[in-house]
Amino acid sequence: MRLRFLGGASLVVVGAMVAGCGGSGDEAVPAKAKIDDAAVMKQAKVARAAAAAKVKANELGQVPVLMFHRVVDHPTTQDDRTPAQFRADLERLVRDGYVPVSAADFVQGKINIPAGKHPVVLTFDDSSPSQLTLDEMGVPRPGTAVAILQDVAKKNPGFKAAATFYVTRDMFGKTTPEEKAQALLWLKDNGFDIGNHTLDHMNLRGKSQKDVESQIAAVQKLTSSLAYLSPVTLALPYGNQPKNKSWAMHGKLGNVSYKHGGVFLAGYTPAPAPFNKTFDPLGIPRIRAMDKKGDCAQFCSTAWLDWLKNNPDQRYTSDGDPQTVAFPKFKAPFVAKQFAAKALPY
């Protein structure tokens, strides 16, 4: 048997041979391997931190969760957007470097977007026909929110057609179970997220536990029976929380139970990142999609997007790696305990 001595590597070869002859060298290889692995892991972490610093990643920053309702040619309420306004809203997000993620992925910390980009959550309340109406071939009709979102995403690679639709009994204006199932299954099959908005859009403030749970569980039962899905999040009608906030998060009515990962309000600020200690899954703020008028001069989407653009250190910026939570090291005290193992300070 020949021995090859290659500097320090000869010790490894000899150790391996001794181990094969019954010596104690069986501990030498694993020990060195552990040292080598630790060194490689340390180098990789340093490289990841450097990459995060290069894009000024801040995955403890704030995320705009935008709240839309109807998209119609002739608005009748301040919550309505015209198709042109909605398209402009999306195009502004493209220019500002945002990438949509679903409400379900957001609350679960599954934010997988490119380095240097910012997450935005697009939410649609009340399951209006203006949000989704399919033609006889199963294609979204032009001018609906889904059709516009898909078109903007197609024209801007990297901008995802991702959104969450909060449904009630009146699902997209459909009346029969078959038609409702068609709409829900189309959304599910095309990568969209379905959320719970209570059966009758009930104001839950002051309601009994039974009333709260029956309203929420009824939607859970519908979506499960029609499209085999369970909503991960709930949007509170009018943003009003029940007397016991936990009733909105989990409950049961008969043999139907629900357990949400997050409950959304109706305004008025960006939301903390799910990795931040200040994140409260029982009351996640949203921002009304409106222009700078009246109260919205300060508290609606145009104003807040301007503020986040002018205060980039406050905004969530991705490091591009969904397995880490990157941030400037002085922000370390704000990392939620359950995400400490994924922390990547720089």
Steps between C-alpha positions, in 0.01 A plus 500: 500500500643840402490814711475842340619790716341826395606737770255512789263268313733206576372491856149435379611213275709341774222543749258327266740209450554459872129503557467224244752292700311534824682807638347806664508714184125457457454819700745708296302517175165596654671763717671663203185471295309683772762774508490530122120507495492766768748712305302463179176589678662804659636617165160448338329701773752782460435499125122506551534787746714693252241442226222615734695813589555577132124528437438658844270214596259567785267209556375651825361800312146608419279349231207673328187284505268672254124471533290513183128457446325549166672586171230674296471761226274725707591499870218554746701480825842625602623141519438439127782526246457538127684252277736781399569589863557138595742450211683817607516367858668181376737680265611723786580188704705366208702824478564500875639146498213316668410134441158371609472216752179345629363575846541130584870502409553830680364388838692172474827675423526345153627812326696378200588799282823615330776681686444873525124471439217582741190290576151641461177318589203568272167424669148522356197511728140392440556267197354741247431402133724793407789310653441175312251412229579216260377471143364175356855381433611559857701815421475810725302774329699811400481780753463272802762523772643156425526569126682830562732343758590216263562745217732718709688192620539374143645832386733522800690172558568449869182677608277213608127468445445421868215623717255394770123512452288522815170331427151520648178315418466704178804358325571717197128548436434129451195329642531126438754273671636397160568859393661583832717190474608604150625836627677362807663216308617738226668721759653201675626346174655830391698556817273747677421490872152478655428663834203511738286816528206350700185362341291821513770767530399530864640766730642275773534772763282417799377170356484182706758227461238282333415768243867568424588135460192419293572784253863395455445125506228529234754636247746233604234239427417655161857526373580151622198343331523699176875519442666273758686785668518656843566876522823581679398857583192703592425863411270657757197679351539874570824409677310442826632234736275284718497541878748215529752541218588131501149409378600636161812286496359162593164349581251227429135460412370145504746286307651796315808664651731775380850607596641808332862607477409867500211746534500824298355837597385779269768768546699717525872419500751261342535168681805382694690211344391160634857456634474812715408485868239769441306281256159413644319226305174593676495850351700560182450850357413568137502814287202620297581536131428867442657821380615791717166659590355595837611252767675308222750780463676322784348157554427330165705316241647786296615682813647192668679382185652847472609481865656155461684615189635803686592289805660188346657399832146441634390282209534122472775422250575137413842335497368252243535196728173374654698289747650801680376815670752771413525842665753762620643358821385789719141384436571160663288574813188501279537145365210281611624209711364231268711634212827543692658196333444656156642840597770643274625828647762701312 
